[in-house]
Amino acid sequence: LMIIEGTRMARWYRQKTVSPLTLDAYAALAGSMVSRLRPDQSIHRIVADTRPDRGLIAPAWSADKPAAISRIHGYFKEHGITQSSAYA
């Protein structure tokens, strides 16, 4: 979840009725979903791409895509998460 300037969600963020996930919380959620994907499914994007000069308000961690992807991959490794590892 990214909060982008000019959106309804930006207004909610400023009113403190919505807040973005921390990077570790996002990694855990992404890991839960990736582990349940069928082995033949492709993952096209795990982190979106935007910056403050393009309207990003929050979360700040999403402005550094390489660092975010590195942390997500690290989380997967630390927790033994691979695509389909929990697929039933």
N, C-alpha and C positions, 0 to 999 in steps of 0.2 A: 504494500500500500504506500503510494507516494502522495504527498499533499502538494498540489500544484496551484500556483497563484491563479486567481480568477475563477476558481471552481467553488461549487457549493461546499465541498469538503474543506476547502481552505477556510471558509467561514466557520464551519463546525470546529475545525482545529483551533481557531482563535477564540471560540467560545468554550473551548476545553471539553467538547462533547465527543470528540474522536481524537485518538492519538495513534501514531504509527508504532509498529513493532520495533523492538531493539533488533540489532543484527543477529544476536544469538537466538532470540525468539523466532525470527524469520528463518534462520538456518534449521532450527528444530522442526518448524512447520513444513518447510520445503523438503527436509529429509523424510518426514512422515509420508508426504505425498509421493516423492520419488521412489521410496521403498515399495510402494504399492502399485506402481505402474507395471503394466505388462512389459515383458522384455522386448517386444517388437515395437513399442511406442518410442517416438523420438521426442527429445526435449529441445525446444528451439530457443528458449530464453528462460533464464533463472533469475536474472536481475534486469530491470529496465534501465534505460540510459537517459539521464537528464542532469541538469546542473542548475545552480541558483540563477545564473544569468538567463536561463530558459524557463524560469518560473518555479523551480523546486523550492519548496518551503521546508519540508521535512520528509523523511528522516535524513539527517545530514550524511549518514554513512552511505546512502545510495548515490551520492555525488562522486564517490571514488569506486567505480565499478570494479577495477582490477582487485582492489583490496577486499571488497565485499565478496567477490567470487572466491578469492583465496581463503577467506574465513569460512565461507559456506563449505568449500571442499575440505578444509581442515576439520570442520565439525563432522562432516560425513565420515571422514577417516577415523576420527576419535571415537565415533559411535558405531563403526562397522556398517555404515549405511551404503548400500549400492542399489542401483535400479533393480527392482523386483525382489529385493531381499525379504520383503514381507508380503509378496504377492501370493494370494491364495486362489 
